[in-house]
């Protein structure tokens, strides 16, 4: 008997559905905005204004994040490939304080770590582009427009540097997730 055809959701709809699920498992906006790791990223960026107010901040990101991203993807793949089916099932039944399965929380933590690194790298690459500034200069824009472009570049630099420092702080969050995972004891063996 043939299976009923599944309605094609389209790649964008599927993508946004999966991102929505990950974000919910991570804790949503509340989990993000109340994250001490995000706060550390913001504080470090604010204290490092001499870096992100110059174009060199994007070189720092493109020098650090690709290596960290490769390591993170490898760790993520290794962690979940070595985890036994029994362990995954047990972690599906264990719940965190929000009632989410612990396996989903660990998965979302690592996925979030990788997403923020990728966003950081993409943001830095985008900000290396000078298209907006070049168009403003080519159009002989008034000084107020050039000043607005400079202000926007500084804001973009701050955001990029927050993403970098948040990525680095998330190394600790991911380490904590692995630490907590390692402390879980199979009840049938104790």
Helices and strands as residue ranges (DSSP letters): H 11-26, H 28-33, H 36-47, H 49-52, H 57-82, H 85-93, H 102-128, H 131-138, H 143-183, G 187-189
